[in-house]
Amino acid sequence: MQGPMRHARTAGRPMFAVAALWLTASLIGSCGEAMDNFNSQIACQDYSAKKFDCENRTPTGDETDASVSACRNSIEDNCGNEHQAAANDKIAECVDKGCADFWACMVFEAAPECFGFVSQ
C-alpha cells in the first residue's frame, strides 16, 4: 500500500519543477532583456553625443531625443535579442574613436539592421 500512496504524494512534483524552471528562465530572460535595453539607452545617448560632436553642431533637445529614439528603436526592435548586447558593445567601442574612425566603425556586420539609425 505504500507504493500507490507514495506515488500520489509525489505526482505533482515533476510538474512543479518544470513550472519553476520555466519561471526562472523567463525571469532571467526578462532581466537580460531589461539590462540590454538599459545598456541600449546609454549606448544610444553616447552615440548621439558623438554624432552631433562629429557633425560640429549643438543639437536641440528634440534633435537629441529623436536621435536617441531612432537608435534605440533600431537596436531594441530590429536587432533581435541575440544581437542587442553586441550592438551596444560596438557603439561603446566606436564612440571612443576620432570622428573619421567613428563613422567607419559604425558598421555592424553581424546584423546590419541593428544600425539602421546611422546616417553616415
PDB file as gemmi writes it, atoms N, CA and C in Angstrom:
CRYST1    1.000    1.000    1.000  90.00  90.00  90.00 P 1                      
ATOM      1  N   MET A   1       0.814  -1.188   0.000  1.00  0.00           N  
ATOM      2  CA  MET A   1       0.000   0.000   0.000  1.00  0.00           C  
ATOM      3  C   MET A   1       0.862   1.259   0.000  1.00  0.00           C  
ATOM      4  N   GLN A   2       2.079   1.143   0.438  1.00  0.00           N  
ATOM      5  CA  GLN A   2       2.948   2.303   0.497  1.00  0.00           C  
ATOM      6  C   GLN A   2       3.278   2.827  -0.913  1.00  0.00           C  
ATOM      7  N   GLY A   3       3.370   1.949  -1.911  1.00  0.00           N  
ATOM      8  CA  GLY A   3       3.692   2.348  -3.281  1.00  0.00           C  
ATOM      9  C   GLY A   3       2.703   3.338  -3.867  1.00  0.00           C  
ATOM     10  N   PRO A   4       1.382   3.038  -3.926  1.00  0.00           N  
ATOM     11  CA  PRO A   4       0.426   3.972  -4.507  1.00  0.00           C  
ATOM     12  C   PRO A   4       0.313   5.269  -3.711  1.00  0.00           C  
ATOM     13  N   MET A   5       0.382   5.202  -2.412  1.00  0.00           N  
ATOM     14  CA  MET A   5       0.299   6.420  -1.590  1.00  0.00           C  
ATOM     15  C   MET A   5       1.515   7.298  -1.834  1.00  0.00           C  
ATOM     16  N   ARG A   6       2.643   6.681  -1.937  1.00  0.00           N  
ATOM     17  CA  ARG A   6       3.875   7.436  -2.161  1.00  0.00           C  
ATOM     18  C   ARG A   6       3.801   8.131  -3.524  1.00  0.00           C  
ATOM     19  N   HIS A   7       3.301   7.424  -4.522  1.00  0.00           N  
ATOM     20  CA  HIS A   7       3.170   7.999  -5.856  1.00  0.00           C  
ATOM     21  C   HIS A   7       2.187   9.177  -5.853  1.00  0.00           C  
ATOM     22  N   ALA A   8       1.111   9.057  -5.099  1.00  0.00           N  
ATOM     23  CA  ALA A   8       0.109  10.121  -5.032  1.00  0.00           C  
ATOM     24  C   ALA A   8       0.691  11.386  -4.413  1.00  0.00           C  
ATOM     25  N   ARG A   9       1.603  11.253  -3.469  1.00  0.00           N  
ATOM     26  CA  ARG A   9       2.194  12.425  -2.818  1.00  0.00           C  
ATOM     27  C   ARG A   9       3.244  13.100  -3.697  1.00  0.00           C  
ATOM     28  N   THR A  10       3.871  12.383  -4.599  1.00  0.00           N  
ATOM     29  CA  THR A  10       4.953  12.963  -5.404  1.00  0.00           C  
ATOM     30  C   THR A  10       4.544  13.229  -6.836  1.00  0.00           C  
ATOM     31  N   ALA A  11       3.300  12.926  -7.196  1.00  0.00           N  
ATOM     32  CA  ALA A  11       2.864  13.070  -8.586  1.00  0.00           C  
ATOM     33  C   ALA A  11       2.959  14.506  -9.073  1.00  0.00           C  
ATOM     34  N   GLY A  12       2.717  15.479  -8.245  1.00  0.00           N  
ATOM     35  CA  GLY A  12       2.751  16.872  -8.666  1.00  0.00           C  
ATOM     36  C   GLY A  12       4.140  17.480  -8.695  1.00  0.00           C  
ATOM     37  N   ARG A  13       5.113  16.836  -8.128  1.00  0.00           N  
ATOM     38  CA  ARG A  13       6.453  17.415  -8.032  1.00  0.00           C  
ATOM     39  C   ARG A  13       7.117  17.641  -9.386  1.00  0.00           C  
ATOM     40  N   PRO A  14       7.065  16.692 -10.329  1.00  0.00           N  
ATOM     41  CA  PRO A  14       7.703  16.976 -11.618  1.00  0.00           C  
ATOM     42  C   PRO A  14       7.086  18.192 -12.307  1.00  0.00           C  
ATOM     43  N   MET A  15       5.779  18.330 -12.247  1.00  0.00           N  
ATOM     44  CA  MET A  15       5.124  19.475 -12.876  1.00  0.00           C  
ATOM     45  C   MET A  15       5.540  20.764 -12.178  1.00  0.00           C  
ATOM     46  N   PHE A  16       5.652  20.739 -10.865  1.00  0.00           N  
ATOM     47  CA  PHE A  16       6.100  21.900 -10.116  1.00  0.00           C  
ATOM     48  C   PHE A  16       7.524  22.265 -10.522  1.00  0.00           C  
ATOM     49  N   ALA A  17       8.382  21.273 -10.667  1.00  0.00           N  
ATOM     50  CA  ALA A  17       9.773  21.522 -11.052  1.00  0.00           C  
ATOM     51  C   ALA A  17       9.852  22.139 -12.437  1.00  0.00           C  
ATOM     52  N   VAL A  18       9.061  21.640 -13.366  1.00  0.00           N  
ATOM     53  CA  VAL A  18       9.036  22.200 -14.720  1.00  0.00           C  
ATOM     54  C   VAL A  18       8.552  23.645 -14.678  1.00  0.00           C  
ATOM     55  N   ALA A  19       7.505  23.907 -13.926  1.00  0.00           N  
ATOM     56  CA  ALA A  19       6.979  25.269 -13.814  1.00  0.00           C  
ATOM     57  C   ALA A  19       8.008  26.199 -13.182  1.00  0.00           C  
ATOM     58  N   ALA A  20       8.706  25.730 -12.179  1.00  0.00           N  
ATOM     59  CA  ALA A  20       9.731  26.550 -11.517  1.00  0.00           C  
ATOM     60  C   ALA A  20      10.878  26.853 -12.483  1.00  0.00           C  
ATOM     61  N   LEU A  21      11.289  25.883 -13.253  1.00  0.00           N  
ATOM     62  CA  LEU A  21      12.359  26.108 -14.233  1.00  0.00           C  
ATOM     63  C   LEU A  21      11.924  27.092 -15.306  1.00  0.00           C  
ATOM     64  N   TRP A  22      10.685  26.956 -15.784  1.00  0.00           N  
ATOM     65  CA  TRP A  22      10.180  27.869 -16.797  1.00  0.00           C  
ATOM     66  C   TRP A  22      10.127  29.298 -16.259  1.00  0.00           C  
ATOM     67  N   LEU A  23       9.643  29.463 -15.039  1.00  0.00           N  
ATOM     68  CA  LEU A  23       9.558  30.784 -14.421  1.00  0.00           C  
ATOM     69  C   LEU A  23      10.945  31.381 -14.252  1.00  0.00           C  
ATOM     70  N   THR A  24      11.893  30.589 -13.792  1.00  0.00           N  
ATOM     71  CA  THR A  24      13.263  31.069 -13.617  1.00  0.00           C  
ATOM     72  C   THR A  24      13.851  31.517 -14.952  1.00  0.00           C  
ATOM     73  N   ALA A  25      13.679  30.711 -15.983  1.00  0.00           N  
ATOM     74  CA  ALA A  25      14.199  31.063 -17.303  1.00  0.00           C  
ATOM     75  C   ALA A  25      13.532  32.331 -17.833  1.00  0.00           C  
ATOM     76  N   SER A  26      12.240  32.474 -17.605  1.00  0.00           N  
ATOM     77  CA  SER A  26      11.529  33.673 -18.047  1.00  0.00           C  
ATOM     78  C   SER A  26      12.032  34.914 -17.340  1.00  0.00           C  
ATOM     79  N   LEU A  27      12.237  34.811 -16.042  1.00  0.00           N  
ATOM     80  CA  LEU A  27      12.732  35.956 -15.281  1.00  0.00           C  
ATOM     81  C   LEU A  27      14.141  36.326 -15.705  1.00  0.00           C  
ATOM     82  N   ILE A  28      14.987  35.340 -15.915  1.00  0.00           N  
ATOM     83  CA  ILE A  28      16.348  35.614 -16.363  1.00  0.00           C  
ATOM     84  C   ILE A  28      16.311  36.259 -17.735  1.00  0.00           C  
ATOM     85  N   GLY A  29      15.472  35.744 -18.625  1.00  0.00           N  
ATOM     86  CA  GLY A  29      15.337  36.335 -19.954  1.00  0.00           C  
ATOM     87  C   GLY A  29      14.832  37.758 -19.881  1.00  0.00           C  
ATOM     88  N   SER A  30      13.853  38.015 -19.033  1.00  0.00           N  
ATOM     89  CA  SER A  30      13.309  39.357 -18.874  1.00  0.00           C  
ATOM     90  C   SER A  30      14.351  40.302 -18.288  1.00  0.00           C  
ATOM     91  N   CYS A  31      15.090  39.821 -17.314  1.00  0.00           N  
ATOM     92  CA  CYS A  31      16.139  40.651 -16.718  1.00  0.00           C  
ATOM     93  C   CYS A  31      17.223  40.938 -17.735  1.00  0.00           C  
ATOM     94  N   GLY A  32      17.580  39.940 -18.521  1.00  0.00           N  
ATOM     95  CA  GLY A  32      18.601  40.133 -19.546  1.00  0.00           C  
ATOM     96  C   GLY A  32      18.153  41.141 -20.580  1.00  0.00           C  
ATOM     97  N   GLU A  33      16.901  41.040 -21.013  1.00  0.00           N  
ATOM     98  CA  GLU A  33      16.377  41.982 -21.990  1.00  0.00           C  
ATOM     99  C   GLU A  33      16.277  43.384 -21.397  1.00  0.00           C  
ATOM    100  N   ALA A  34      15.839  43.494 -20.157  1.00  0.00           N  
ATOM    101  CA  ALA A  34      15.759  44.797 -19.497  1.00  0.00           C  
ATOM    102  C   ALA A  34      17.142  45.419 -19.365  1.00  0.00           C  
ATOM    103  N   MET A  35      18.142  44.597 -19.044  1.00  0.00           N  
ATOM    104  CA  MET A  35      19.517  45.108 -18.929  1.00  0.00           C  
ATOM    105  C   MET A  35      20.033  45.545 -20.292  1.00  0.00           C  
ATOM    106  N   ASP A  36      19.762  44.754 -21.329  1.00  0.00           N  
ATOM    107  CA  ASP A  36      20.183  45.141 -22.680  1.00  0.00           C  
ATOM    108  C   ASP A  36      19.514  46.441 -23.100  1.00  0.00           C  
ATOM    109  N   ASN A  37      18.229  46.609 -22.777  1.00  0.00           N  
ATOM    110  CA  ASN A  37      17.523  47.851 -23.117  1.00  0.00           C  
ATOM    111  C   ASN A  37      18.107  49.039 -22.364  1.00  0.00           C  
ATOM    112  N   PHE A  38      18.446  48.846 -21.097  1.00  0.00           N  
ATOM    113  CA  PHE A  38      19.095  49.913 -20.329  1.00  0.00           C  
ATOM    114  C   PHE A  38      20.445  50.256 -20.956  1.00  0.00           C  
ATOM    115  N   ASN A  39      21.213  49.232 -21.320  1.00  0.00           N  
ATOM    116  CA  ASN A  39      22.508  49.460 -21.961  1.00  0.00           C  
ATOM    117  C   ASN A  39      22.341  50.136 -23.323  1.00  0.00           C  
ATOM    118  N   SER A  40      21.258  49.823 -24.036  1.00  0.00           N  
ATOM    119  CA  SER A  40      20.989  50.487 -25.317  1.00  0.00           C  
ATOM    120  C   SER A  40      20.707  51.967 -25.109  1.00  0.00           C  
ATOM    121  N   GLN A  41      20.007  52.280 -24.037  1.00  0.00           N  
ATOM    122  CA  GLN A  41      19.736  53.685 -23.746  1.00  0.00           C  
ATOM    123  C   GLN A  41      21.056  54.434 -23.551  1.00  0.00           C  
ATOM    124  N   ILE A  42      21.957  53.874 -22.797  1.00  0.00           N  
ATOM    125  CA  ILE A  42      23.259  54.509 -22.556  1.00  0.00           C  
ATOM    126  C   ILE A  42      24.070  54.582 -23.848  1.00  0.00           C  
ATOM    127  N   ALA A  43      24.139  53.459 -24.573  1.00  0.00           N  
ATOM    128  CA  ALA A  43      24.911  53.425 -25.821  1.00  0.00           C  
ATOM    129  C   ALA A  43      24.358  54.434 -26.825  1.00  0.00           C  
ATOM    130  N   CYS A  44      23.041  54.541 -26.920  1.00  0.00           N  
ATOM    131  CA  CYS A  44      22.434  55.464 -27.880  1.00  0.00           C  
ATOM    132  C   CYS A  44      22.627  56.924 -27.481  1.00  0.00           C  
ATOM    133  N   GLN A  45      22.641  57.200 -26.192  1.00  0.00           N  
ATOM    134  CA  GLN A  45      22.951  58.559 -25.742  1.00  0.00           C  
ATOM    135  C   GLN A  45      24.400  58.901 -26.105  1.00  0.00           C  
ATOM    136  N   ASP A  46      25.300  57.943 -25.893  1.00  0.00           N  
ATOM    137  CA  ASP A  46      26.707  58.156 -26.248  1.00  0.00           C  
ATOM    138  C   ASP A  46      26.871  58.331 -27.757  1.00  0.00           C  
ATOM    139  N   TYR A  47      26.174  57.488 -28.538  1.00  0.00           N  
ATOM    140  CA  TYR A  47      26.221  57.600 -29.998  1.00  0.00           C  
ATOM    141  C   TYR A  47      25.763  58.986 -30.438  1.00  0.00           C  
ATOM    142  N   SER A  48      24.626  59.425 -29.912  1.00  0.00           N  
ATOM    143  CA  SER A  48      24.058  60.710 -30.331  1.00  0.00           C  
ATOM    144  C   SER A  48      24.979  61.865 -29.982  1.00  0.00           C  
ATOM    145  N   ALA A  49      25.565  61.839 -28.802  1.00  0.00           N  
ATOM    146  CA  ALA A  49      26.501  62.898 -28.409  1.00  0.00           C  
ATOM    147  C   ALA A  49      27.693  62.925 -29.363  1.00  0.00           C  
ATOM    148  N   LYS A  50      28.229  61.748 -29.682  1.00  0.00           N  
ATOM    149  CA  LYS A  50      29.378  61.668 -30.594  1.00  0.00           C  
ATOM    150  C   LYS A  50      28.976  62.106 -31.999  1.00  0.00           C  
ATOM    151  N   LYS A  51      27.815  61.682 -32.463  1.00  0.00           N  
ATOM    152  CA  LYS A  51      27.318  62.043 -33.792  1.00  0.00           C  
ATOM    153  C   LYS A  51      27.264  63.558 -33.951  1.00  0.00           C  
ATOM    154  N   PHE A  52      26.629  64.236 -32.996  1.00  0.00           N  
ATOM    155  CA  PHE A  52      26.498  65.687 -33.097  1.00  0.00           C  
ATOM    156  C   PHE A  52      27.850  66.377 -32.935  1.00  0.00           C  
ATOM    157  N   ASP A  53      28.703  65.824 -32.097  1.00  0.00           N  
ATOM    158  CA  ASP A  53      30.054  66.365 -31.957  1.00  0.00           C  
ATOM    159  C   ASP A  53      30.802  66.269 -33.286  1.00  0.00           C  
ATOM    160  N   CYS A  54      30.718  65.126 -33.944  1.00  0.00           N  
ATOM    161  CA  CYS A  54      31.409  64.931 -35.218  1.00  0.00           C  
ATOM    162  C   CYS A  54      30.797  65.756 -36.342  1.00  0.00           C  
ATOM    163  N   GLU A  55      29.520  66.091 -36.207  1.00  0.00           N  
ATOM    164  CA  GLU A  55      28.864  66.975 -37.176  1.00  0.00           C  
ATOM    165  C   GLU A  55      29.140  68.445 -36.846  1.00  0.00           C  
ATOM    166  N   ASN A  56      29.854  68.677 -35.757  1.00  0.00           N  
ATOM    167  CA  ASN A  56      30.260  70.020 -35.347  1.00  0.00           C  
ATOM    168  C   ASN A  56      29.068  70.934 -35.094  1.00  0.00           C  
ATOM    169  N   ARG A  57      28.068  70.393 -34.402  1.00  0.00           N  
ATOM    170  CA  ARG A  57      26.911  71.217 -34.099  1.00  0.00           C  
ATOM    171  C   ARG A  57      26.322  70.851 -32.747  1.00  0.00           C  
ATOM    172  N   THR A  58      25.618  71.811 -32.194  1.00  0.00           N  
ATOM    173  CA  THR A  58      24.940  71.607 -30.920  1.00  0.00           C  
ATOM    174  C   THR A  58      23.472  71.327 -31.217  1.00  0.00           C  
ATOM    175  N   PRO A  59      23.008  70.135 -30.874  1.00  0.00           N  
ATOM    176  CA  PRO A  59      21.622  69.786 -31.195  1.00  0.00           C  
ATOM    177  C   PRO A  59      20.641  70.411 -30.213  1.00  0.00           C  
ATOM    178  N   THR A  60      19.424  70.526 -30.664  1.00  0.00           N  
ATOM    179  CA  THR A  60      18.345  70.911 -29.753  1.00  0.00           C  
ATOM    180  C   THR A  60      17.999  69.675 -28.920  1.00  0.00           C  
ATOM    181  N   GLY A  61      17.238  69.871 -27.895  1.00  0.00           N  
ATOM    182  CA  GLY A  61      16.778  68.749 -27.085  1.00  0.00           C  
ATOM    183  C   GLY A  61      15.945  67.771 -27.909  1.00  0.00           C  
ATOM    184  N   ASP A  62      15.111  68.312 -28.801  1.00  0.00           N  
ATOM    185  CA  ASP A  62      14.281  67.460 -29.656  1.00  0.00           C  
ATOM    186  C   ASP A  62      15.146  66.644 -30.616  1.00  0.00           C  
ATOM    187  N   GLU A  63      16.190  67.242 -31.158  1.00  0.00           N  
ATOM    188  CA  GLU A  63      17.084  66.511 -32.062  1.00  0.00           C  
ATOM    189  C   GLU A  63      17.809  65.386 -31.324  1.00  0.00           C  
ATOM    190  N   THR A  64      18.243  65.673 -30.117  1.00  0.00           N  
ATOM    191  CA  THR A  64      18.903  64.639 -29.312  1.00  0.00           C  
ATOM    192  C   THR A  64      17.934  63.513 -29.000  1.00  0.00           C  
ATOM    193  N   ASP A  65      16.721  63.877 -28.567  1.00  0.00           N  
ATOM    194  CA  ASP A  65      15.708  62.867 -28.256  1.00  0.00           C  
ATOM    195  C   ASP A  65      15.387  62.008 -29.480  1.00  0.00           C  
ATOM    196  N   ALA A  66      15.267  62.644 -30.652  1.00  0.00           N  
ATOM    197  CA  ALA A  66      14.952  61.912 -31.882  1.00  0.00           C  
ATOM    198  C   ALA A  66      16.092  60.974 -32.260  1.00  0.00           C  
ATOM    199  N   SER A  67      17.324  61.424 -32.089  1.00  0.00           N  
ATOM    200  CA  SER A  67      18.484  60.587 -32.406  1.00  0.00           C  
ATOM    201  C   SER A  67      18.560  59.379 -31.488  1.00  0.00           C  
ATOM    202  N   VAL A  68      18.401  59.617 -30.198  1.00  0.00           N  
ATOM    203  CA  VAL A  68      18.439  58.518 -29.215  1.00  0.00           C  
ATOM    204  C   VAL A  68      17.291  57.551 -29.481  1.00  0.00           C  
ATOM    205  N   SER A  69      16.113  58.082 -29.762  1.00  0.00           N  
ATOM    206  CA  SER A  69      14.947  57.243 -30.017  1.00  0.00           C  
ATOM    207  C   SER A  69      15.139  56.386 -31.271  1.00  0.00           C  
ATOM    208  N   ALA A  70      15.655  56.958 -32.346  1.00  0.00           N  
ATOM    209  CA  ALA A  70      15.894  56.197 -33.583  1.00  0.00           C  
ATOM    210  C   ALA A  70      16.908  55.089 -33.336  1.00  0.00           C  
ATOM    211  N   CYS A  71      17.935  55.400 -32.589  1.00  0.00           N  
ATOM    212  CA  CYS A  71      18.963  54.416 -32.246  1.00  0.00           C  
ATOM    213  C   CYS A  71      18.360  53.279 -31.423  1.00  0.00           C  
ATOM    214  N   ARG A  72      17.634  53.628 -30.395  1.00  0.00           N  
ATOM    215  CA  ARG A  72      17.032  52.598 -29.522  1.00  0.00           C  
ATOM    216  C   ARG A  72      16.016  51.756 -30.272  1.00  0.00           C  
ATOM    217  N   ASN A  73      15.199  52.381 -31.103  1.00  0.00           N  
ATOM    218  CA  ASN A  73      14.216  51.618 -31.874  1.00  0.00           C  
ATOM    219  C   ASN A  73      14.908  50.602 -32.769  1.00  0.00           C  
ATOM    220  N   SER A  74      15.962  51.027 -33.414  1.00  0.00           N  
ATOM    221  CA  SER A  74      16.692  50.137 -34.316  1.00  0.00           C  
ATOM    222  C   SER A  74      17.314  48.975 -33.551  1.00  0.00           C  
ATOM    223  N   ILE A  75      17.963  49.276 -32.446  1.00  0.00           N  
ATOM    224  CA  ILE A  75      18.650  48.235 -31.681  1.00  0.00           C  
ATOM    225  C   ILE A  75      17.668  47.355 -30.908  1.00  0.00           C  
ATOM    226  N   GLU A  76      16.693  47.949 -30.277  1.00  0.00           N  
ATOM    227  CA  GLU A  76      15.781  47.180 -29.423  1.00  0.00           C  
ATOM    228  C   GLU A  76      14.689  46.454 -30.203  1.00  0.00           C  
ATOM    229  N   ASP A  77      14.286  47.006 -31.357  1.00  0.00           N  
ATOM    230  CA  ASP A  77      13.174  46.412 -32.094  1.00  0.00           C  
ATOM    231  C   ASP A  77      13.609  45.625 -33.335  1.00  0.00           C  
ATOM    232  N   ASN A  78      14.627  46.092 -34.024  1.00  0.00           N  
ATOM    233  CA  ASN A  78      15.027  45.465 -35.283  1.00  0.00           C  
ATOM    234  C   ASN A  78      16.195  44.505 -35.138  1.00  0.00           C  
ATOM    235  N   CYS A  79      16.924  44.648 -34.092  1.00  0.00           N  
ATOM    236  CA  CYS A  79      18.177  43.925 -33.915  1.00  0.00           C  
ATOM    237  C   CYS A  79      17.971  42.491 -33.437  1.00  0.00           C  
ATOM    238  N   GLY A  80      16.993  42.285 -32.622  1.00  0.00           N  
ATOM    239  CA  GLY A  80      16.792  40.966 -32.035  1.00  0.00           C  
ATOM    240  C   GLY A  80      17.630  40.803 -30.788  1.00  0.00           C  
ATOM    241  N   ASN A  81      17.103  40.100 -29.830  1.00  0.00           N  
ATOM    242  CA  ASN A  81      17.790  39.928 -28.547  1.00  0.00           C  
ATOM    243  C   ASN A  81      19.155  39.282 -28.690  1.00  0.00           C  
ATOM    244  N   GLU A  82      19.328  38.453 -29.703  1.00  0.00           N  
ATOM    245  CA  GLU A  82      20.601  37.749 -29.855  1.00  0.00           C  
ATOM    246  C   GLU A  82      21.738  38.674 -30.284  1.00  0.00           C  
ATOM    247  N   HIS A  83      21.424  39.858 -30.839  1.00  0.00           N  
ATOM    248  CA  HIS A  83      22.474  40.776 -31.297  1.00  0.00           C  
ATOM    249  C   HIS A  83      22.551  42.069 -30.498  1.00  0.00           C  
ATOM    250  N   GLN A  84      21.572  42.317 -29.658  1.00  0.00           N  
ATOM    251  CA  GLN A  84      21.470  43.618 -28.996  1.00  0.00           C  
ATOM    252  C   GLN A  84      22.686  43.946 -28.138  1.00  0.00           C  
ATOM    253  N   ALA A  85      23.135  43.028 -27.319  1.00  0.00           N  
ATOM    254  CA  ALA A  85      24.280  43.299 -26.441  1.00  0.00           C  
ATOM    255  C   ALA A  85      25.536  43.581 -27.260  1.00  0.00           C  
ATOM    256  N   ALA A  86      25.739  42.832 -28.331  1.00  0.00           N  
ATOM    257  CA  ALA A  86      26.912  43.054 -29.181  1.00  0.00           C  
ATOM    258  C   ALA A  86      26.828  44.409 -29.886  1.00  0.00           C  
ATOM    259  N   ALA A  87      25.630  44.814 -30.290  1.00  0.00           N  
ATOM    260  CA  ALA A  87      25.450  46.126 -30.920  1.00  0.00           C  
ATOM    261  C   ALA A  87      25.772  47.243 -29.923  1.00  0.00           C  
ATOM    262  N   ASN A  88      25.323  47.087 -28.681  1.00  0.00           N  
ATOM    263  CA  ASN A  88      25.657  48.069 -27.648  1.00  0.00           C  
ATOM    264  C   ASN A  88      27.162  48.147 -27.438  1.00  0.00           C  
ATOM    265  N   ASP A  89      27.813  47.004 -27.403  1.00  0.00           N  
ATOM    266  CA  ASP A  89      29.272  46.968 -27.228  1.00  0.00           C  
ATOM    267  C   ASP A  89      29.989  47.636 -28.397  1.00  0.00           C  
ATOM    268  N   LYS A  90      29.474  47.417 -29.606  1.00  0.00           N  
ATOM    269  CA  LYS A  90      30.082  48.020 -30.793  1.00  0.00           C  
ATOM    270  C   LYS A  90      29.990  49.535 -30.722  1.00  0.00           C  
ATOM    271  N   ILE A  91      28.853  50.066 -30.305  1.00  0.00           N  
ATOM    272  CA  ILE A  91      28.716  51.519 -30.165  1.00  0.00           C  
ATOM    273  C   ILE A  91      29.714  52.033 -29.140  1.00  0.00           C  
ATOM    274  N   ALA A  92      29.826  51.356 -28.009  1.00  0.00           N  
ATOM    275  CA  ALA A  92      30.776  51.775 -26.968  1.00  0.00           C  
ATOM    276  C   ALA A  92      32.198  51.791 -27.509  1.00  0.00           C  
ATOM    277  N   GLU A  93      32.532  50.836 -28.338  1.00  0.00           N  
ATOM    278  CA  GLU A  93      33.863  50.794 -28.965  1.00  0.00           C  
ATOM    279  C   GLU A  93      34.050  51.982 -29.907  1.00  0.00           C  
ATOM    280  N   CYS A  94      33.038  52.294 -30.687  1.00  0.00           N  
ATOM    281  CA  CYS A  94      33.143  53.336 -31.711  1.00  0.00           C  
ATOM    282  C   CYS A  94      33.201  54.746 -31.137  1.00  0.00           C  
ATOM    283  N   VAL A  95      32.445  55.030 -30.088  1.00  0.00           N  
ATOM    284  CA  VAL A  95      32.398  56.408 -29.571  1.00  0.00           C  
ATOM    285  C   VAL A  95      33.729  56.843 -28.976  1.00  0.00           C  
ATOM    286  N   ASP A  96      34.614  55.907 -28.698  1.00  0.00           N  
ATOM    287  CA  ASP A  96      35.934  56.258 -28.165  1.00  0.00           C  
ATOM    288  C   ASP A  96      36.927  56.642 -29.260  1.00  0.00           C  
ATOM    289  N   LYS A  97      36.532  56.580 -30.514  1.00  0.00           N  
ATOM    290  CA  LYS A  97      37.415  56.873 -31.640  1.00  0.00           C  
ATOM    291  C   LYS A  97      37.250  58.318 -32.095  1.00  0.00           C  
ATOM    292  N   GLY A  98      38.197  58.781 -32.883  1.00  0.00           N  
ATOM    293  CA  GLY A  98      38.073  60.085 -33.518  1.00  0.00           C  
ATOM    294  C   GLY A  98      36.944  60.051 -34.527  1.00  0.00           C  
ATOM    295  N   CYS A  99      36.508  61.220 -35.008  1.00  0.00           N  
ATOM    296  CA  CYS A  99      35.321  61.290 -35.861  1.00  0.00           C  
ATOM    297  C   CYS A  99      35.443  60.464 -37.141  1.00  0.00           C  
ATOM    298  N   ALA A 100      36.550  60.551 -37.844  1.00  0.00           N  
ATOM    299  CA  ALA A 100      36.700  59.769 -39.084  1.00  0.00           C  
ATOM    300  C   ALA A 100      36.610  58.277 -38.782  1.00  0.00           C  
ATOM    301  N   ASP A 101      37.270  57.849 -37.743  1.00  0.00           N  
ATOM    302  CA  ASP A 101      37.237  56.431 -37.371  1.00  0.00           C  
ATOM    303  C   ASP A 101      35.888  56.043 -36.768  1.00  0.00           C  
ATOM    304  N   PHE A 102      35.227  56.991 -36.118  1.00  0.00           N  
ATOM    305  CA  PHE A 102      33.906  56.728 -35.545  1.00  0.00           C  
ATOM    306  C   PHE A 102      32.933  56.305 -36.635  1.00  0.00           C  
ATOM    307  N   TRP A 103      32.840  57.101 -37.711  1.00  0.00           N  
ATOM    308  CA  TRP A 103      31.891  56.777 -38.773  1.00  0.00           C  
ATOM    309  C   TRP A 103      32.251  55.464 -39.451  1.00  0.00           C  
ATOM    310  N   ALA A 104      33.526  55.229 -39.657  1.00  0.00           N  
ATOM    311  CA  ALA A 104      33.953  53.968 -40.273  1.00  0.00           C  
ATOM    312  C   ALA A 104      33.637  52.775 -39.366  1.00  0.00           C  
ATOM    313  N   CYS A 105      33.713  52.992 -38.084  1.00  0.00           N  
ATOM    314  CA  CYS A 105      33.465  51.937 -37.095  1.00  0.00           C  
ATOM    315  C   CYS A 105      31.986  51.578 -36.979  1.00  0.00           C  
ATOM    316  N   MET A 106      31.113  52.526 -37.263  1.00  0.00           N  
ATOM    317  CA  MET A 106      29.678  52.329 -37.034  1.00  0.00           C  
ATOM    318  C   MET A 106      29.027  51.443 -38.103  1.00  0.00           C  
ATOM    319  N   VAL A 107      29.580  50.257 -38.253  1.00  0.00           N  
ATOM    320  CA  VAL A 107      29.038  49.229 -39.133  1.00  0.00           C  
ATOM    321  C   VAL A 107      28.966  47.964 -38.299  1.00  0.00           C  
ATOM    322  N   PHE A 108      27.821  47.319 -38.322  1.00  0.00           N  
ATOM    323  CA  PHE A 108      27.634  46.096 -37.543  1.00  0.00           C  
ATOM    324  C   PHE A 108      27.323  44.970 -38.513  1.00  0.00           C  
ATOM    325  N   GLU A 109      28.355  44.302 -38.943  1.00  0.00           N  
ATOM    326  CA  GLU A 109      28.221  43.286 -39.985  1.00  0.00           C  
ATOM    327  C   GLU A 109      27.386  42.084 -39.545  1.00  0.00           C  
ATOM    328  N   ALA A 110      27.408  41.745 -38.279  1.00  0.00           N  
ATOM    329  CA  ALA A 110      26.661  40.580 -37.786  1.00  0.00           C  
ATOM    330  C   ALA A 110      25.155  40.733 -38.020  1.00  0.00           C  
ATOM    331  N   ALA A 111      24.668  41.953 -37.916  1.00  0.00           N  
ATOM    332  CA  ALA A 111      23.243  42.241 -38.122  1.00  0.00           C  
ATOM    333  C   ALA A 111      23.113  43.713 -38.509  1.00  0.00           C  
ATOM    334  N   PRO A 112      23.292  44.025 -39.796  1.00  0.00           N  
ATOM    335  CA  PRO A 112      23.276  45.434 -40.238  1.00  0.00           C  
ATOM    336  C   PRO A 112      22.006  46.191 -39.853  1.00  0.00           C  
ATOM    337  N   GLU A 113      20.890  45.484 -39.719  1.00  0.00           N  
ATOM    338  CA  GLU A 113      19.634  46.144 -39.353  1.00  0.00           C  
ATOM    339  C   GLU A 113      19.694  46.783 -37.970  1.00  0.00           C  
ATOM    340  N   CYS A 114      20.643  46.352 -37.161  1.00  0.00           N  
ATOM    341  CA  CYS A 114      20.801  46.925 -35.819  1.00  0.00           C  
ATOM    342  C   CYS A 114      21.218  48.396 -35.894  1.00  0.00           C  
ATOM    343  N   PHE A 115      21.950  48.755 -36.944  1.00  0.00           N  
ATOM    344  CA  PHE A 115      22.475  50.107 -37.056  1.00  0.00           C  
ATOM    345  C   PHE A 115      21.756  50.891 -38.157  1.00  0.00           C  
ATOM    346  N   GLY A 116      20.461  50.653 -38.323  1.00  0.00           N  
ATOM    347  CA  GLY A 116      19.677  51.371 -39.320  1.00  0.00           C  
ATOM    348  C   GLY A 116      19.574  52.855 -39.041  1.00  0.00           C  
ATOM    349  N   PHE A 117      19.938  53.300 -37.874  1.00  0.00           N  
ATOM    350  CA  PHE A 117      19.855  54.702 -37.488  1.00  0.00           C  
ATOM    351  C   PHE A 117      21.083  55.498 -37.901  1.00  0.00           C  
ATOM    352  N   VAL A 118      22.152  54.840 -38.318  1.00  0.00           N  
ATOM    353  CA  VAL A 118      23.406  55.529 -38.654  1.00  0.00           C  
ATOM    354  C   VAL A 118      23.208  56.289 -39.959  1.00  0.00           C  
ATOM    355  N   SER A 119      23.479  57.593 -39.911  1.00  0.00           N  
ATOM    356  CA  SER A 119      23.200  58.445 -41.052  1.00  0.00           C  
ATOM    357  C   SER A 119      24.389  58.619 -41.994  1.00  0.00           C  
ATOM    358  N   GLN A 120      25.568  58.225 -41.583  1.00  0.00           N  
ATOM    359  CA  GLN A 120      26.740  58.437 -42.465  1.00  0.00           C  
ATOM    360  C   GLN A 120      27.246  57.134 -43.005  1.00  0.00           C  
TER     361      GLN A 120                                                      
END                                                                             
